[in-house]
Amino acid sequence: MKFMAMCSSGLGSSFLVEMNIKKALDTIGFSDYEVTHSDLGGASTNDADLFIVGRDLEDAASGFEPRILLDSIIDQNELETKLRDHLSANGLI
């Protein structure tokens, strides 16, 4: 499964979220995944199976589905909970 963290510039914050996604997936026990990061302008809706973006970019990322909106991109617990909920709801864990 492919995950993509996105931010407005595709540099620091999306890379941070990418690293945190990997940690969260390992903690959840999910395997066989690929995680990347990108800026909104450089991403395509076909680049991932799930997009993760900060709530501040909700409108700009409206075409990227399915997606997880983070209230805080540095809150590891929020990320892990939302990933677990999404994976569980889709029968992946």
PDB file with one MODEL, atoms N, CA, C and O in Angstrom:
MODEL        1
ATOM      1  N   MET A   1       0.853  -1.176   0.000  1.00  0.00           N
ATOM      2  CA  MET A   1       0.000   0.000   0.000  1.00  0.00           C
ATOM      3  C   MET A   1       0.893   1.232   0.000  1.00  0.00           C
ATOM      4  O   MET A   1       1.923   1.269   0.674  1.00  0.00           O
ATOM      5  N   LYS A   2       0.489   2.229  -0.758  1.00  0.00           N
ATOM      6  CA  LYS A   2       1.269   3.467  -0.868  1.00  0.00           C
ATOM      7  C   LYS A   2       0.613   4.592  -0.073  1.00  0.00           C
ATOM      8  O   LYS A   2      -0.588   4.842  -0.178  1.00  0.00           O
ATOM      9  N   PHE A   3       1.443   5.262   0.724  1.00  0.00           N
ATOM     10  CA  PHE A   3       1.020   6.409   1.506  1.00  0.00           C
ATOM     11  C   PHE A   3       1.817   7.618   1.045  1.00  0.00           C
ATOM     12  O   PHE A   3       2.996   7.497   0.714  1.00  0.00           O
ATOM     13  N   MET A   4       1.177   8.790   1.020  1.00  0.00           N
ATOM     14  CA  MET A   4       1.892  10.003   0.653  1.00  0.00           C
ATOM     15  C   MET A   4       1.551  11.124   1.619  1.00  0.00           C
ATOM     16  O   MET A   4       0.383  11.448   1.836  1.00  0.00           O
ATOM     17  N   ALA A   5       2.594  11.709   2.193  1.00  0.00           N
ATOM     18  CA  ALA A   5       2.441  12.911   3.011  1.00  0.00           C
ATOM     19  C   ALA A   5       2.599  14.107   2.091  1.00  0.00           C
ATOM     20  O   ALA A   5       3.509  14.145   1.262  1.00  0.00           O
ATOM     21  N   MET A   6       1.711  15.084   2.236  1.00  0.00           N
ATOM     22  CA  MET A   6       1.771  16.253   1.362  1.00  0.00           C
ATOM     23  C   MET A   6       1.756  17.539   2.185  1.00  0.00           C
ATOM     24  O   MET A   6       1.114  17.631   3.231  1.00  0.00           O
ATOM     25  N   CYS A   7       2.482  18.521   1.674  1.00  0.00           N
ATOM     26  CA  CYS A   7       2.462  19.866   2.250  1.00  0.00           C
ATOM     27  C   CYS A   7       2.520  20.863   1.096  1.00  0.00           C
ATOM     28  O   CYS A   7       2.548  20.470  -0.071  1.00  0.00           O
ATOM     29  N   SER A   8       2.537  22.124   1.417  1.00  0.00           N
ATOM     30  CA  SER A   8       2.492  23.122   0.353  1.00  0.00           C
ATOM     31  C   SER A   8       3.787  23.205  -0.448  1.00  0.00           C
ATOM     32  O   SER A   8       3.754  23.511  -1.640  1.00  0.00           O
ATOM     33  N   SER A   9       4.928  22.936   0.187  1.00  0.00           N
ATOM     34  CA  SER A   9       6.195  23.049  -0.540  1.00  0.00           C
ATOM     35  C   SER A   9       6.891  21.708  -0.774  1.00  0.00           C
ATOM     36  O   SER A   9       7.812  21.637  -1.588  1.00  0.00           O
ATOM     37  N   GLY A  10       6.480  20.655  -0.092  1.00  0.00           N
ATOM     38  CA  GLY A  10       7.057  19.326  -0.310  1.00  0.00           C
ATOM     39  C   GLY A  10       8.418  19.124   0.304  1.00  0.00           C
ATOM     40  O   GLY A  10       9.159  18.231  -0.107  1.00  0.00           O
ATOM     41  N   LEU A  11       8.759  19.934   1.277  1.00  0.00           N
ATOM     42  CA  LEU A  11      10.089  19.825   1.881  1.00  0.00           C
ATOM     43  C   LEU A  11      10.001  19.318   3.314  1.00  0.00           C
ATOM     44  O   LEU A  11       9.770  18.132   3.547  1.00  0.00           O
ATOM     45  N   GLY A  12      10.181  20.202   4.255  1.00  0.00           N
ATOM     46  CA  GLY A  12      10.342  19.801   5.647  1.00  0.00           C
ATOM     47  C   GLY A  12       9.153  19.144   6.302  1.00  0.00           C
ATOM     48  O   GLY A  12       9.280  18.057   6.867  1.00  0.00           O
ATOM     49  N   SER A  13       7.999  19.779   6.240  1.00  0.00           N
ATOM     50  CA  SER A  13       6.870  19.239   6.996  1.00  0.00           C
ATOM     51  C   SER A  13       6.363  17.921   6.413  1.00  0.00           C
ATOM     52  O   SER A  13       6.001  17.021   7.170  1.00  0.00           O
ATOM     53  N   SER A  14       6.328  17.787   5.104  1.00  0.00           N
ATOM     54  CA  SER A  14       5.866  16.519   4.537  1.00  0.00           C
ATOM     55  C   SER A  14       6.890  15.406   4.786  1.00  0.00           C
ATOM     56  O   SER A  14       6.511  14.247   4.952  1.00  0.00           O
ATOM     57  N   PHE A  15       8.164  15.743   4.812  1.00  0.00           N
ATOM     58  CA  PHE A  15       9.187  14.740   5.121  1.00  0.00           C
ATOM     59  C   PHE A  15       9.057  14.293   6.570  1.00  0.00           C
ATOM     60  O   PHE A  15       9.197  13.105   6.863  1.00  0.00           O
ATOM     61  N   LEU A  16       8.792  15.220   7.474  1.00  0.00           N
ATOM     62  CA  LEU A  16       8.567  14.879   8.886  1.00  0.00           C
ATOM     63  C   LEU A  16       7.374  13.936   9.019  1.00  0.00           C
ATOM     64  O   LEU A  16       7.443  12.934   9.730  1.00  0.00           O
ATOM     65  N   VAL A  17       6.287  14.260   8.336  1.00  0.00           N
ATOM     66  CA  VAL A  17       5.095  13.405   8.404  1.00  0.00           C
ATOM     67  C   VAL A  17       5.399  12.042   7.780  1.00  0.00           C
ATOM     68  O   VAL A  17       4.933  11.022   8.287  1.00  0.00           O
ATOM     69  N   GLU A  18       6.164  12.006   6.700  1.00  0.00           N
ATOM     70  CA  GLU A  18       6.553  10.722   6.097  1.00  0.00           C
ATOM     71  C   GLU A  18       7.256   9.840   7.115  1.00  0.00           C
ATOM     72  O   GLU A  18       6.926   8.662   7.251  1.00  0.00           O
ATOM     73  N   MET A  19       8.207  10.392   7.821  1.00  0.00           N
ATOM     74  CA  MET A  19       8.937   9.625   8.837  1.00  0.00           C
ATOM     75  C   MET A  19       7.995   9.158   9.941  1.00  0.00           C
ATOM     76  O   MET A  19       8.106   8.032  10.425  1.00  0.00           O
ATOM     77  N   ASN A  20       7.071  10.024  10.336  1.00  0.00           N
ATOM     78  CA  ASN A  20       6.128   9.660  11.390  1.00  0.00           C
ATOM     79  C   ASN A  20       5.124   8.606  10.932  1.00  0.00           C
ATOM     80  O   ASN A  20       4.691   7.773  11.729  1.00  0.00           O
ATOM     81  N   ILE A  21       4.752   8.638   9.655  1.00  0.00           N
ATOM     82  CA  ILE A  21       3.871   7.598   9.112  1.00  0.00           C
ATOM     83  C   ILE A  21       4.563   6.244   9.227  1.00  0.00           C
ATOM     84  O   ILE A  21       3.944   5.266   9.649  1.00  0.00           O
ATOM     85  N   LYS A  22       5.826   6.178   8.861  1.00  0.00           N
ATOM     86  CA  LYS A  22       6.581   4.922   8.951  1.00  0.00           C
ATOM     87  C   LYS A  22       6.609   4.405  10.378  1.00  0.00           C
ATOM     88  O   LYS A  22       6.404   3.214  10.615  1.00  0.00           O
ATOM     89  N   LYS A  23       6.864   5.298  11.332  1.00  0.00           N
ATOM     90  CA  LYS A  23       6.868   4.899  12.751  1.00  0.00           C
ATOM     91  C   LYS A  23       5.503   4.375  13.167  1.00  0.00           C
ATOM     92  O   LYS A  23       5.404   3.344  13.832  1.00  0.00           O
ATOM     93  N   ALA A  24       4.451   5.087  12.775  1.00  0.00           N
ATOM     94  CA  ALA A  24       3.097   4.693  13.159  1.00  0.00           C
ATOM     95  C   ALA A  24       2.728   3.336  12.561  1.00  0.00           C
ATOM     96  O   ALA A  24       2.162   2.493  13.256  1.00  0.00           O
ATOM     97  N   LEU A  25       3.039   3.116  11.290  1.00  0.00           N
ATOM     98  CA  LEU A  25       2.716   1.844  10.650  1.00  0.00           C
ATOM     99  C   LEU A  25       3.466   0.693  11.301  1.00  0.00           C
ATOM    100  O   LEU A  25       2.915  -0.395  11.469  1.00  0.00           O
ATOM    101  N   ASP A  26       4.722   0.929  11.667  1.00  0.00           N
ATOM    102  CA  ASP A  26       5.490  -0.100  12.368  1.00  0.00           C
ATOM    103  C   ASP A  26       4.876  -0.402  13.729  1.00  0.00           C
ATOM    104  O   ASP A  26       4.782  -1.564  14.125  1.00  0.00           O
ATOM    105  N   THR A  27       4.459   0.636  14.445  1.00  0.00           N
ATOM    106  CA  THR A  27       3.832   0.452  15.753  1.00  0.00           C
ATOM    107  C   THR A  27       2.526  -0.322  15.627  1.00  0.00           C
ATOM    108  O   THR A  27       2.237  -1.197  16.442  1.00  0.00           O
ATOM    109  N   ILE A  28       1.738   0.001  14.607  1.00  0.00           N
ATOM    110  CA  ILE A  28       0.465  -0.676  14.364  1.00  0.00           C
ATOM    111  C   ILE A  28       0.696  -2.136  13.965  1.00  0.00           C
ATOM    112  O   ILE A  28      -0.155  -2.993  14.201  1.00  0.00           O
ATOM    113  N   GLY A  29       1.844  -2.407  13.363  1.00  0.00           N
ATOM    114  CA  GLY A  29       2.143  -3.752  12.889  1.00  0.00           C
ATOM    115  C   GLY A  29       1.752  -3.962  11.430  1.00  0.00           C
ATOM    116  O   GLY A  29       1.613  -5.095  10.969  1.00  0.00           O
ATOM    117  N   PHE A  30       1.576  -2.858  10.711  1.00  0.00           N
ATOM    118  CA  PHE A  30       1.230  -2.924   9.294  1.00  0.00           C
ATOM    119  C   PHE A  30       2.514  -3.088   8.498  1.00  0.00           C
ATOM    120  O   PHE A  30       3.500  -2.399   8.757  1.00  0.00           O
ATOM    121  N   SER A  31       2.506  -3.995   7.533  1.00  0.00           N
ATOM    122  CA  SER A  31       3.706  -4.211   6.724  1.00  0.00           C
ATOM    123  C   SER A  31       3.361  -4.084   5.254  1.00  0.00           C
ATOM    124  O   SER A  31       2.205  -3.873   4.885  1.00  0.00           O
ATOM    125  N   ASP A  32       4.370  -4.214   4.429  1.00  0.00           N
ATOM    126  CA  ASP A  32       4.220  -4.117   2.976  1.00  0.00           C
ATOM    127  C   ASP A  32       3.641  -2.764   2.568  1.00  0.00           C
ATOM    128  O   ASP A  32       2.557  -2.675   1.991  1.00  0.00           O
ATOM    129  N   TYR A  33       4.397  -1.722   2.886  1.00  0.00           N
ATOM    130  CA  TYR A  33       3.960  -0.374   2.555  1.00  0.00           C
ATOM    131  C   TYR A  33       5.108   0.438   1.968  1.00  0.00           C
ATOM    132  O   TYR A  33       6.283   0.106   2.125  1.00  0.00           O
ATOM    133  N   GLU A  34       4.726   1.504   1.292  1.00  0.00           N
ATOM    134  CA  GLU A  34       5.670   2.482   0.746  1.00  0.00           C
ATOM    135  C   GLU A  34       5.161   3.856   1.170  1.00  0.00           C
ATOM    136  O   GLU A  34       3.971   4.150   1.059  1.00  0.00           O
ATOM    137  N   VAL A  35       6.073   4.690   1.655  1.00  0.00           N
ATOM    138  CA  VAL A  35       5.690   6.037   2.083  1.00  0.00           C
ATOM    139  C   VAL A  35       6.572   7.045   1.358  1.00  0.00           C
ATOM    140  O   VAL A  35       7.794   6.903   1.320  1.00  0.00           O
ATOM    141  N   THR A  36       5.944   8.059   0.785  1.00  0.00           N
ATOM    142  CA  THR A  36       6.665   9.129   0.112  1.00  0.00           C
ATOM    143  C   THR A  36       6.104  10.468   0.581  1.00  0.00           C
ATOM    144  O   THR A  36       5.140  10.520   1.345  1.00  0.00           O
ATOM    145  N   HIS A  37       6.720  11.542   0.115  1.00  0.00           N
ATOM    146  CA  HIS A  37       6.197  12.880   0.415  1.00  0.00           C
ATOM    147  C   HIS A  37       6.307  13.745  -0.832  1.00  0.00           C
ATOM    148  O   HIS A  37       7.121  13.490  -1.719  1.00  0.00           O
ATOM    149  N   SER A  38       5.463  14.780  -0.875  1.00  0.00           N
ATOM    150  CA  SER A  38       5.420  15.646  -2.049  1.00  0.00           C
ATOM    151  C   SER A  38       4.762  16.965  -1.694  1.00  0.00           C
ATOM    152  O   SER A  38       4.102  17.103  -0.664  1.00  0.00           O
ATOM    153  N   ASP A  39       4.965  17.933  -2.582  1.00  0.00           N
ATOM    154  CA  ASP A  39       4.185  19.156  -2.478  1.00  0.00           C
ATOM    155  C   ASP A  39       2.872  18.931  -3.218  1.00  0.00           C
ATOM    156  O   ASP A  39       2.775  18.034  -4.056  1.00  0.00           O
ATOM    157  N   LEU A  40       1.876  19.732  -2.915  1.00  0.00           N
ATOM    158  CA  LEU A  40       0.557  19.572  -3.542  1.00  0.00           C
ATOM    159  C   LEU A  40       0.621  19.706  -5.061  1.00  0.00           C
ATOM    160  O   LEU A  40      -0.050  18.963  -5.777  1.00  0.00           O
ATOM    161  N   GLY A  41       1.413  20.634  -5.549  1.00  0.00           N
ATOM    162  CA  GLY A  41       1.500  20.861  -6.982  1.00  0.00           C
ATOM    163  C   GLY A  41       2.180  19.746  -7.740  1.00  0.00           C
ATOM    164  O   GLY A  41       1.909  19.551  -8.925  1.00  0.00           O
ATOM    165  N   GLY A  42       3.052  19.015  -7.090  1.00  0.00           N
ATOM    166  CA  GLY A  42       3.791  17.952  -7.751  1.00  0.00           C
ATOM    167  C   GLY A  42       3.174  16.580  -7.609  1.00  0.00           C
ATOM    168  O   GLY A  42       3.672  15.613  -8.184  1.00  0.00           O
ATOM    169  N   ALA A  43       2.092  16.481  -6.852  1.00  0.00           N
ATOM    170  CA  ALA A  43       1.468  15.185  -6.598  1.00  0.00           C
ATOM    171  C   ALA A  43       0.322  14.937  -7.568  1.00  0.00           C
ATOM    172  O   ALA A  43      -0.333  15.865  -8.042  1.00  0.00           O
ATOM    173  N   SER A  44       0.103  13.674  -7.845  1.00  0.00           N
ATOM    174  CA  SER A  44      -1.015  13.240  -8.677  1.00  0.00           C
ATOM    175  C   SER A  44      -1.937  12.368  -7.826  1.00  0.00           C
ATOM    176  O   SER A  44      -1.486  11.712  -6.888  1.00  0.00           O
ATOM    177  N   THR A  45      -3.199  12.364  -8.148  1.00  0.00           N
ATOM    178  CA  THR A  45      -4.151  11.556  -7.389  1.00  0.00           C
ATOM    179  C   THR A  45      -3.868  10.060  -7.517  1.00  0.00           C
ATOM    180  O   THR A  45      -4.404   9.262  -6.747  1.00  0.00           O
ATOM    181  N   ASN A  46      -3.040   9.676  -8.471  1.00  0.00           N
ATOM    182  CA  ASN A  46      -2.678   8.268  -8.661  1.00  0.00           C
ATOM    183  C   ASN A  46      -1.379   7.890  -7.953  1.00  0.00           C
ATOM    184  O   ASN A  46      -0.934   6.747  -8.059  1.00  0.00           O
ATOM    185  N   ASP A  47      -0.768   8.822  -7.238  1.00  0.00           N
ATOM    186  CA  ASP A  47       0.533   8.573  -6.622  1.00  0.00           C
ATOM    187  C   ASP A  47       0.471   7.718  -5.362  1.00  0.00           C
ATOM    188  O   ASP A  47       1.488   7.158  -4.952  1.00  0.00           O
ATOM    189  N   ALA A  48      -0.704   7.607  -4.737  1.00  0.00           N
ATOM    190  CA  ALA A  48      -0.794   6.873  -3.478  1.00  0.00           C
ATOM    191  C   ALA A  48      -2.189   6.307  -3.283  1.00  0.00           C
ATOM    192  O   ALA A  48      -3.149   6.709  -3.940  1.00  0.00           O
ATOM    193  N   ASP A  49      -2.268   5.360  -2.356  1.00  0.00           N
ATOM    194  CA  ASP A  49      -3.555   4.783  -1.976  1.00  0.00           C
ATOM    195  C   ASP A  49      -4.201   5.582  -0.850  1.00  0.00           C
ATOM    196  O   ASP A  49      -5.413   5.515  -0.645  1.00  0.00           O
ATOM    197  N   LEU A  50      -3.370   6.347  -0.115  1.00  0.00           N
ATOM    198  CA  LEU A  50      -3.858   7.177   0.984  1.00  0.00           C
ATOM    199  C   LEU A  50      -2.959   8.395   1.102  1.00  0.00           C
ATOM    200  O   LEU A  50      -1.734   8.277   1.126  1.00  0.00           O
ATOM    201  N   PHE A  51      -3.576   9.561   1.175  1.00  0.00           N
ATOM    202  CA  PHE A  51      -2.853  10.824   1.305  1.00  0.00           C
ATOM    203  C   PHE A  51      -3.039  11.359   2.720  1.00  0.00           C
ATOM    204  O   PHE A  51      -4.127  11.268   3.288  1.00  0.00           O
ATOM    205  N   ILE A  52      -1.973  11.915   3.284  1.00  0.00           N
ATOM    206  CA  ILE A  52      -2.012  12.488   4.618  1.00  0.00           C
ATOM    207  C   ILE A  52      -1.575  13.939   4.508  1.00  0.00           C
ATOM    208  O   ILE A  52      -0.503  14.236   3.981  1.00  0.00           O
ATOM    209  N   VAL A  53      -2.419  14.848   5.012  1.00  0.00           N
ATOM    210  CA  VAL A  53      -2.179  16.274   4.840  1.00  0.00           C
ATOM    211  C   VAL A  53      -2.673  17.021   6.079  1.00  0.00           C
ATOM    212  O   VAL A  53      -3.616  16.588   6.742  1.00  0.00           O
ATOM    213  N   GLY A  54      -2.037  18.125   6.378  1.00  0.00           N
ATOM    214  CA  GLY A  54      -2.477  18.971   7.478  1.00  0.00           C
ATOM    215  C   GLY A  54      -3.822  19.611   7.176  1.00  0.00           C
ATOM    216  O   GLY A  54      -4.122  19.941   6.028  1.00  0.00           O
ATOM    217  N   ARG A  55      -4.621  19.781   8.207  1.00  0.00           N
ATOM    218  CA  ARG A  55      -5.959  20.349   8.036  1.00  0.00           C
ATOM    219  C   ARG A  55      -5.913  21.737   7.400  1.00  0.00           C
ATOM    220  O   ARG A  55      -6.874  22.138   6.742  1.00  0.00           O
ATOM    221  N   ASP A  56      -4.821  22.478   7.581  1.00  0.00           N
ATOM    222  CA  ASP A  56      -4.711  23.811   6.990  1.00  0.00           C
ATOM    223  C   ASP A  56      -4.714  23.772   5.466  1.00  0.00           C
ATOM    224  O   ASP A  56      -4.949  24.792   4.819  1.00  0.00           O
ATOM    225  N   LEU A  57      -4.456  22.607   4.895  1.00  0.00           N
ATOM    226  CA  LEU A  57      -4.454  22.451   3.438  1.00  0.00           C
ATOM    227  C   LEU A  57      -5.649  21.634   2.950  1.00  0.00           C
ATOM    228  O   LEU A  57      -5.639  21.110   1.836  1.00  0.00           O
ATOM    229  N   GLU A  58      -6.663  21.531   3.783  1.00  0.00           N
ATOM    230  CA  GLU A  58      -7.836  20.717   3.449  1.00  0.00           C
ATOM    231  C   GLU A  58      -8.431  21.090   2.093  1.00  0.00           C
ATOM    232  O   GLU A  58      -8.672  20.215   1.261  1.00  0.00           O
ATOM    233  N   ASP A  59      -8.665  22.368   1.869  1.00  0.00           N
ATOM    234  CA  ASP A  59      -9.274  22.797   0.611  1.00  0.00           C
ATOM    235  C   ASP A  59      -8.353  22.560  -0.579  1.00  0.00           C
ATOM    236  O   ASP A  59      -8.802  22.101  -1.629  1.00  0.00           O
ATOM    237  N   ALA A  60      -7.082  22.866  -0.424  1.00  0.00           N
ATOM    238  CA  ALA A  60      -6.120  22.712  -1.518  1.00  0.00           C
ATOM    239  C   ALA A  60      -5.931  21.244  -1.906  1.00  0.00           C
ATOM    240  O   ALA A  60      -5.595  20.944  -3.052  1.00  0.00           O
ATOM    241  N   ALA A  61      -6.144  20.340  -0.967  1.00  0.00           N
ATOM    242  CA  ALA A  61      -5.953  18.910  -1.220  1.00  0.00           C
ATOM    243  C   ALA A  61      -7.280  18.184  -1.429  1.00  0.00           C
ATOM    244  O   ALA A  61      -7.347  16.963  -1.289  1.00  0.00           O
ATOM    245  N   SER A  62      -8.318  18.915  -1.759  1.00  0.00           N
ATOM    246  CA  SER A  62      -9.656  18.322  -1.842  1.00  0.00           C
ATOM    247  C   SER A  62      -9.775  17.210  -2.882  1.00  0.00           C
ATOM    248  O   SER A  62     -10.626  16.333  -2.732  1.00  0.00           O
ATOM    249  N   GLY A  63      -8.968  17.215  -3.910  1.00  0.00           N
ATOM    250  CA  GLY A  63      -9.055  16.177  -4.933  1.00  0.00           C
ATOM    251  C   GLY A  63      -8.324  14.897  -4.603  1.00  0.00           C
ATOM    252  O   GLY A  63      -8.452  13.912  -5.330  1.00  0.00           O
ATOM    253  N   PHE A  64      -7.570  14.887  -3.537  1.00  0.00           N
ATOM    254  CA  PHE A  64      -6.770  13.721  -3.161  1.00  0.00           C
ATOM    255  C   PHE A  64      -7.554  12.873  -2.166  1.00  0.00           C
ATOM    256  O   PHE A  64      -7.708  13.238  -1.001  1.00  0.00           O
ATOM    257  N   GLU A  65      -8.044  11.743  -2.646  1.00  0.00           N
ATOM    258  CA  GLU A  65      -8.851  10.839  -1.823  1.00  0.00           C
ATOM    259  C   GLU A  65      -8.377   9.412  -2.022  1.00  0.00           C
ATOM    260  O   GLU A  65      -7.893   9.072  -3.101  1.00  0.00           O
ATOM    261  N   PRO A  66      -8.504   8.572  -1.012  1.00  0.00           N
ATOM    262  CA  PRO A  66      -8.855   8.933   0.351  1.00  0.00           C
ATOM    263  C   PRO A  66      -7.712   9.689   1.008  1.00  0.00           C
ATOM    264  O   PRO A  66      -6.558   9.608   0.587  1.00  0.00           O
ATOM    265  N   ARG A  67      -8.062  10.415   2.037  1.00  0.00           N
ATOM    266  CA  ARG A  67      -7.043  11.197   2.732  1.00  0.00           C
ATOM    267  C   ARG A  67      -7.347  11.268   4.215  1.00  0.00           C
ATOM    268  O   ARG A  67      -8.482  11.095   4.660  1.00  0.00           O
ATOM    269  N   ILE A  68      -6.301  11.524   4.949  1.00  0.00           N
ATOM    270  CA  ILE A  68      -6.395  11.770   6.381  1.00  0.00           C
ATOM    271  C   ILE A  68      -5.978  13.209   6.606  1.00  0.00           C
ATOM    272  O   ILE A  68      -4.930  13.641   6.128  1.00  0.00           O
ATOM    273  N   LEU A  69      -6.792  13.946   7.329  1.00  0.00           N
ATOM    274  CA  LEU A  69      -6.472  15.324   7.691  1.00  0.00           C
ATOM    275  C   LEU A  69      -5.958  15.345   9.118  1.00  0.00           C
ATOM    276  O   LEU A  69      -6.603  14.826  10.029  1.00  0.00           O
ATOM    277  N   LEU A  70      -4.801  15.943   9.306  1.00  0.00           N
ATOM    278  CA  LEU A  70      -4.192  16.030  10.634  1.00  0.00           C
ATOM    279  C   LEU A  70      -4.412  17.416  11.220  1.00  0.00           C
ATOM    280  O   LEU A  70      -4.127  18.426  10.576  1.00  0.00           O
ATOM    281  N   ASP A  71      -4.918  17.455  12.439  1.00  0.00           N
ATOM    282  CA  ASP A  71      -5.051  18.727  13.145  1.00  0.00           C
ATOM    283  C   ASP A  71      -3.674  19.265  13.521  1.00  0.00           C
ATOM    284  O   ASP A  71      -3.452  20.475  13.536  1.00  0.00           O
ATOM    285  N   SER A  72      -2.750  18.346  13.825  1.00  0.00           N
ATOM    286  CA  SER A  72      -1.376  18.713  14.165  1.00  0.00           C
ATOM    287  C   SER A  72      -0.430  17.743  13.470  1.00  0.00           C
ATOM    288  O   SER A  72      -0.467  16.541  13.733  1.00  0.00           O
ATOM    289  N   ILE A  73       0.410  18.256  12.591  1.00  0.00           N
ATOM    290  CA  ILE A  73       1.309  17.358  11.854  1.00  0.00           C
ATOM    291  C   ILE A  73       2.431  16.797  12.729  1.00  0.00           C
ATOM    292  O   ILE A  73       3.163  15.909  12.291  1.00  0.00           O
ATOM    293  N   ILE A  74       2.576  17.294  13.943  1.00  0.00           N
ATOM    294  CA  ILE A  74       3.629  16.779  14.835  1.00  0.00           C
ATOM    295  C   ILE A  74       3.078  15.860  15.927  1.00  0.00           C
ATOM    296  O   ILE A  74       3.848  15.347  16.740  1.00  0.00           O
ATOM    297  N   ASP A  75       1.775  15.645  15.960  1.00  0.00           N
ATOM    298  CA  ASP A  75       1.148  14.803  16.980  1.00  0.00           C
ATOM    299  C   ASP A  75       1.162  13.347  16.518  1.00  0.00           C
ATOM    300  O   ASP A  75       0.307  12.929  15.737  1.00  0.00           O
ATOM    301  N   GLN A  76       2.131  12.585  17.003  1.00  0.00           N
ATOM    302  CA  GLN A  76       2.283  11.192  16.610  1.00  0.00           C
ATOM    303  C   GLN A  76       1.075  10.352  17.024  1.00  0.00           C
ATOM    304  O   GLN A  76       0.684   9.438  16.300  1.00  0.00           O
ATOM    305  N   ASN A  77       0.487  10.650  18.170  1.00  0.00           N
ATOM    306  CA  ASN A  77      -0.679   9.889  18.627  1.00  0.00           C
ATOM    307  C   ASN A  77      -1.875  10.093  17.705  1.00  0.00           C
ATOM    308  O   ASN A  77      -2.585   9.139  17.387  1.00  0.00           O
ATOM    309  N   GLU A  78      -2.100  11.335  17.272  1.00  0.00           N
ATOM    310  CA  GLU A  78      -3.195  11.609  16.343  1.00  0.00           C
ATOM    311  C   GLU A  78      -2.980  10.847  15.039  1.00  0.00           C
ATOM    312  O   GLU A  78      -3.906  10.217  14.527  1.00  0.00           O
ATOM    313  N   LEU A  79      -1.775  10.903  14.506  1.00  0.00           N
ATOM    314  CA  LEU A  79      -1.465  10.223  13.254  1.00  0.00           C
ATOM    315  C   LEU A  79      -1.687   8.724  13.379  1.00  0.00           C
ATOM    316  O   LEU A  79      -2.333   8.111  12.529  1.00  0.00           O
ATOM    317  N   GLU A  80      -1.153   8.140  14.433  1.00  0.00           N
ATOM    318  CA  GLU A  80      -1.293   6.698  14.630  1.00  0.00           C
ATOM    319  C   GLU A  80      -2.762   6.302  14.767  1.00  0.00           C
ATOM    320  O   GLU A  80      -3.193   5.311  14.177  1.00  0.00           O
ATOM    321  N   THR A  81      -3.527   7.064  15.536  1.00  0.00           N
ATOM    322  CA  THR A  81      -4.944   6.766  15.725  1.00  0.00           C
ATOM    323  C   THR A  81      -5.699   6.848  14.406  1.00  0.00           C
ATOM    324  O   THR A  81      -6.496   5.963  14.095  1.00  0.00           O
ATOM    325  N   LYS A  82      -5.462   7.892  13.634  1.00  0.00           N
ATOM    326  CA  LYS A  82      -6.174   8.059  12.366  1.00  0.00           C
ATOM    327  C   LYS A  82      -5.762   7.011  11.337  1.00  0.00           C
ATOM    328  O   LYS A  82      -6.600   6.539  10.568  1.00  0.00           O
ATOM    329  N   LEU A  83      -4.489   6.645  11.315  1.00  0.00           N
ATOM    330  CA  LEU A  83      -4.051   5.572  10.418  1.00  0.00           C
ATOM    331  C   LEU A  83      -4.685   4.247  10.823  1.00  0.00           C
ATOM    332  O   LEU A  83      -5.188   3.510   9.974  1.00  0.00           O
ATOM    333  N   ARG A  84      -4.661   3.944  12.115  1.00  0.00           N
ATOM    334  CA  ARG A  84      -5.243   2.691  12.605  1.00  0.00           C
ATOM    335  C   ARG A  84      -6.737   2.625  12.265  1.00  0.00           C
ATOM    336  O   ARG A  84      -7.232   1.596  11.806  1.00  0.00           O
ATOM    337  N   ASP A  85      -7.444   3.731  12.494  1.00  0.00           N
ATOM    338  CA  ASP A  85      -8.878   3.787  12.194  1.00  0.00           C
ATOM    339  C   ASP A  85      -9.145   3.556  10.704  1.00  0.00           C
ATOM    340  O   ASP A  85     -10.046   2.801  10.337  1.00  0.00           O
ATOM    341  N   HIS A  86      -8.357   4.211   9.854  1.00  0.00           N
ATOM    342  CA  HIS A  86      -8.534   4.066   8.406  1.00  0.00           C
ATOM    343  C   HIS A  86      -8.253   2.630   7.970  1.00  0.00           C
ATOM    344  O   HIS A  86      -9.045   2.037   7.238  1.00  0.00           O
ATOM    345  N   LEU A  87      -7.150   2.081   8.408  1.00  0.00           N
ATOM    346  CA  LEU A  87      -6.785   0.720   8.012  1.00  0.00           C
ATOM    347  C   LEU A  87      -7.799  -0.290   8.523  1.00  0.00           C
ATOM    348  O   LEU A  87      -8.150  -1.229   7.809  1.00  0.00           O
ATOM    349  N   SER A  88      -8.267  -0.112   9.729  1.00  0.00           N
ATOM    350  CA  SER A  88      -9.260  -1.005  10.303  1.00  0.00           C
ATOM    351  C   SER A  88     -10.597  -0.898   9.559  1.00  0.00           C
ATOM    352  O   SER A  88     -11.215  -1.913   9.239  1.00  0.00           O
ATOM    353  N   ALA A  89     -11.034   0.324   9.288  1.00  0.00           N
ATOM    354  CA  ALA A  89     -12.303   0.550   8.592  1.00  0.00           C
ATOM    355  C   ALA A  89     -12.295  -0.062   7.193  1.00  0.00           C
ATOM    356  O   ALA A  89     -13.348  -0.407   6.658  1.00  0.00           O
ATOM    357  N   ASN A  90     -11.111  -0.195   6.605  1.00  0.00           N
ATOM    358  CA  ASN A  90     -10.991  -0.756   5.260  1.00  0.00           C
ATOM    359  C   ASN A  90     -10.544  -2.211   5.251  1.00  0.00           C
ATOM    360  O   ASN A  90     -10.169  -2.748   4.208  1.00  0.00           O
ATOM    361  N   GLY A  91     -10.587  -2.847   6.422  1.00  0.00           N
ATOM    362  CA  GLY A  91     -10.280  -4.266   6.528  1.00  0.00           C
ATOM    363  C   GLY A  91      -8.839  -4.636   6.262  1.00  0.00           C
ATOM    364  O   GLY A  91      -8.543  -5.763   5.865  1.00  0.00           O
ATOM    365  N   LEU A  92      -7.930  -3.676   6.483  1.00  0.00           N
ATOM    366  CA  LEU A  92      -6.516  -3.918   6.195  1.00  0.00           C
ATOM    367  C   LEU A  92      -5.727  -4.367   7.417  1.00  0.00           C
ATOM    368  O   LEU A  92      -4.612  -4.875   7.297  1.00  0.00           O
ATOM    369  N   ILE A  93      -6.313  -4.175   8.588  1.00  0.00           N
ATOM    370  CA  ILE A  93      -5.702  -4.706   9.820  1.00  0.00           C
ATOM    371  C   ILE A  93      -6.791  -5.326  10.665  1.00  0.00           C
ATOM    372  O   ILE A  93      -6.515  -5.838  11.750  1.00  0.00           O
TER     373      ILE A  93
ENDMDL
END
